């Protein structure tokens, strides 16, 4: 049972994060809705309703089929056009910003819901088409459901108009950058809640090594499952790698404080998420990397957009300030309060250097980048002197002092 629960937890994120998840759920809901509506249409209550309101009745099967087939073709065209717009925007975003942020667009819930409603309307129409029958006793037409389909079509048209506006706004650089910042901040607020300075983790020497089960990117672990094992074996586990680190199969990823059986080591190894790609939900520092890559791409000669890089720097500044004031939690206890898991976490200096220094390396000759980084590092240096911040401040200040100033105009 535990293995099944672990398997579900491991693949749940992939399923929910898929672009087809919400459309599939919505399509199934529309199918159920169509079955219920057709059943109501042919029920005694539905027949009485149509008899009382003559405008609800359709006596010509050909007319009903024409309406349904026209609606089906129109909504298919809307869905194809909407999918095409999404693909064009994905291609544009990958070429001008970074293909690392495609997940921000693919995982957008609103556009998935819109596409799901289109598909659901098509499913509704096709099911209605299959229920029209020429019986010996007369023609059986789901008239109420057909009028509901017309109403759904009108809603889809207005939804498409809003979708055009939404999709054009969502690809603006500042919107994408703000979305990454907000998503990263939301994840950080859940794992950087402590206000006390984080203590260094000392890895035990005499315990057993827990090996990675496959090659891939370490993206976290199943906390409840791992704590349960540690409590059962009366041990603590020290995770030795950062989230987002690429690990190799059969190399150590964690250490226990005392020797363990081979079976227990493999059981602990299955608790770790080793995936083929990164995500902000599993590793908030991936959001830092995304912002850094967008800034570097914006500073490339082909794009040459320092304003976008400045927006990324400002977002990184907000995130770094949060990590400075709220260090990442690095120990986790069981219900009795005994620490069972210790994790390796990036220090503030490490995150600052990894996020800001690459931007400085690309944009050190750009005056706009120089001025922005000078302003930010001077403020950070006053709050937290020393380390990577002070080193970068000195470099930026030197670059500003050595840059050539325009000569004074002569009369």
N, C-alpha and C positions, 0 to 999 in steps of 0.2 A: 504493500500500500504506500509506503514511504517513497519507493522508487517511482510509482505512478504519479504521486504528488510532485516529486522533483521534476519528472519529465514534463508534466503540465506547466509547472512554473517556468521551466527553461524555454518552452516554445510558445508560451502565452504572449510574450512581448512581440515575437515575430508575427504572430497571427493578428494581434490587435493593431500593430504598426503597419500592416499591409494596406496598400491603396485600395484593395478590393474588399476590405473587411466591412466598412460601413455600407457601401453599395449593396453587398450581398445580404446584409441584415435587413436593409430597407426594402430590397426586392422581395424577400421572403414575407415581410410584413404586408406589402402590397398584394402579394399572392393570396395571403390569408384574408385580407380585406375584400378582395374580389370574390373569393368563394363565399364569404359571409353575405356580401351584397347580392350576389346572384341567388343565393338561397332565400334571402328576404324578398327579392324580386318575384320569385315564383311561389312564395308562401301566400296563405290566405290574406294576411294583413297587407302584403304588397299588392295583391290583386284588387283588394278593396280600395287601397289608396289610388291606384291607377284608374279605377272605375269612377271614383269621386272627382279626381282631377284629370280631366280629359287630356290636358296638354302634356301629361306625363306618359301617355301611351304612344307607342309606335306600332303601326299595323303593317308596315311594309318591311320585310326582312332585307330587301335590297338596300333600302335607305339606311338601315342600321349597320349593315356590313360596309357601306360606303363611308359612313361617319367613322367607324372604328378603324378601317384600313387607312383612311386619310390621316387620322390622328396618329396612328402607329408610324406611318412614314414620316410625318412631320417631327415627331419626338425623336425618332432615330436620327434625323438630320441634325436636330439640336444637340443630341448627345455626341454625335461624331464631330460637329464643329467645336463643341466645348472641349472634348478630348484633344482635338488638334491644337486649340489655343494653349492648353496645359503643356503639351509636348513642345510647342514653339517656345514658351516661356522657360521651360526647363532647359532647353538648349541654349537660350540666350543667357540665362543665369549662370550656367556652367562655363560658358565662354568668357563672360565679362566679370564674374565674381569668383566663384569657386565651385567645383562639383561637389565639395564637401557639404554644401548647404542645400543640396537638392532635397534632402530629407525634410527640410523645413517646408518645402513646397509640396512634396509628395504626401507628407503627413498632415497637410492642412485639412482640418475636419470639415470646414464649410464646403470646400469644393468637392470633397468626397460625398457629403450629404446631398449636394445638388445633383451630382452624377447619379447617386443612388435613387433620387426621386425621378429622374429621367428614366432610368432602367425600370423602376417600379411601375411607372405609368405605362411603359411598353408591355410589361408583364400583365398588368391589369387589362389592357386592351386586347392582348392575344388571348387571354382566358375568356373574355367576353365573346370574342369572335367564335370560340369553340363551343359556346353554349347556345348559339342561335340554331334552331332546328325547325324544319318544315315537317310538322306532324300531321297525321291523318285527320286529327280533330281541329287543326288550325296551325298557325305559325306561332312558335314560342320565341318571344323576344324579351330580353332583360332591359326594359325601357329605362327604369330608374337608374340602373347601373350605367347605361349609355349616357344619360344626362350627367351623372357624376363624372364620367370620363371626360366629357366636354368641359366641365368645371375644372378638373385636374389639368387639362390642356391649357386653359387660360392662366391658371396659376403657374404652370411651367414656363409660359411665355414671359410673364413678369419676372419670374425667378431668373430666367436667362438674361433679361435686361440688367438685373442687379448683378448677376454673375459677371457680365462684361465689365461693369464698373469695378467690382471687387477685385477681379483678377488683374486689371490694369494698375490698381492701387497697391496690390500686394507685392508686386515685383519692384517697387521703388526701393532703392538701396537703403534708405533710412528705415523703411518699414521692415525689411529683412533683418537689418542689423538690430533693430529694437526687438524683433521677435526672438532672435538668438539670445540677446541680453536677458529678456524676460524669462525665457525657458531655463536658461542657466541659473538665474537668480532664484527661480522657484525650486530647482533641485538643490541648490546650495542651502536654502532656508531649512531644508529637511535634514541635512547632514552636517551643517556648520552652526549648530545651535548653541554650542558651549561658548561661554565668555571667558573661560580660563585658558591661559597659555597651554598649548599641547606639549606634553612631555615626550621625550625621545623614547622610542621602543628599543629595548635590548633583546636581541634574538638569542634564544637558548642554544648552548653548544652540545648538550648531551642528548637531545631528543631525536625524533625521527623526522626525516624529510618527507614532505608530501609533494608528489610529482604531478606535473601537468598531464592531463589525460590526452591532450592533442595539441597540435600547433595552432596558435591563434592569439587573439587579443584578450587579455584578462580584463573582464568588465564587471567584476564584483562576485558576489556569492549569495547563496541562500542562507540568510542569517539564522532563521529559526531551525532549519535542518542542521546547520553546523553547531549551533549552541546545544542542541539536543544530543549530538554525538559527544561533544566536549563534556557535557554534564554526565552522560552515561559512563564515559571513560575516565572522568575526574581529571581532565587535562585542560590546558589552555593552548590555543593555536595562534601562532604569530605569522601573519601574512607578510611576505618579504618583498613584494613587488607592488608598484603603483598601479592603480586602475589606468587602463589605456596602454599598458606595456605589452609588447609582443613577446609571448613565451613559446618555448619549444617543448615538444612532447618529451616526457620522461626527465625533465629538468625541474629542480626544486622551485616550488611556488610558495610554500609555507613550511613552518617548522613547529613541532610540538615540543612541550617541555620535558617529555619522557618518552622512552621507546614505545612504539606501537606495533601491533601485528600488521602483516601485509594486507589483510582484509580490511582493517580499520583505516589504514592509509588510503586504500583505493576508495573506501566509502567517503572519506573526507574529500578526496580529489574530485568526486562527482558533485560536490556541493558548489564548486567554483564554476562561474560562467566564463567559458573561453569561446569567443565568437569570432566570426570572420570580419566583422566591421564594428565600428564604435557608434555610440549614441550618447546624447547629452543626458538622457534619463538614467543611464547606468554610470556615467562618468562626467560630472559637471565640467571638468577641466577640458573636455572636448569642445565645449562652447568657447573657451578661451582660444583654443587652437583655430576654431572656425573664424573667429573675429580677426585673429592674427593673419590667417591666410587671405581673407578678404582684403585687409589693409595692404598686404604685400602685392596682391594681384592688382589693386588699384594704383599702386606706385610703379607698376611695370611700364616700360616704354610704350607698349601697345595700348594700354588703357590710359595712363597718365591722369589720374583723378585723385589728387591729394586730399580733396574735400571728403571723399568717402573714407580715406585712411584716417582722417581726423575724427570722423564719427566713430570709427572702430576704436580708436585710442580712448575716446571719452567713455565708451561703453566698458572697455577693459578697466579703465580707472575706477568706475563704479563697482565693478565686480571685485577688483583687487582690494578696494577699501572695505568691502564686506568681509572678505577673507581675513584681512588684517584685524578687524574688530571681532570676528567670529571664527576662531580656528576650527578646522575640521575635527570632528570627533574621531578618536583613534582607538577607543576601547569599548567593548560591548559586554554587558553582564547578563547572566541568566536571571530568572525570576527571584532567586534568593539574594541577588546583589553581588554574586561572585563573578569577577571578570573572567570571560572565557575566550574572547577574541581580541587580538591586538592587530591593528592594520598599519601598514606603511602609508603615510600621507605626505603630500608635497608641502614643503614649507612656503611661507609667504615670499621669501627671497627667490626660491626656485620658480614659483609661478610667475613672479614679476619678470625674472630674466627670460623665461621661456616664452612669455607672451609679448613683451615689449622690445627686447633686444633685436629680434629678427626685423621688426618694423624699422628700428633705428638703423640697422645695417643696410636696408634697402633705401631709406629716405634721409640719410644723414646729410646729403647735399641739398635737400629741398628746404627752403626757408620756412615754408608753412609748417612742415613737420618739426623743424628745429624749434620754432616758437611754441608750438603746442606741447611738445615734450618738455621744453624748458619750464613752462608754466606748471605742468603737472608734477614733474619731478621736484621742483622747488617746494611745492606744497607738501608732497609726500615726505621729502627729506626733513622738513620741520616737524612732521608728526612722528617719523620713525627713522632717525638718523642711522647711517651705517648700511652695510650690505650692498645689494645690487642697485638700490635706488640712488644712493650717494655716488656710486661709480658712474652710473648713467648721467646723473646731474652734472658731474664734472666734465664728462665728454661733450654733453650738449652745450654747456656754458662755454667750453673752449671753442667749439665749432661756431657758436654765435660771435664770439670775440674775434675770431680769425676770418670771418667772411668779409668779402669786399663790399664796401658801402658805395652807393652812387655818388659821383662827384657833384659838387655844388654848381648850379648853373652860373655862367659868367654873364655879366651885363654887356 
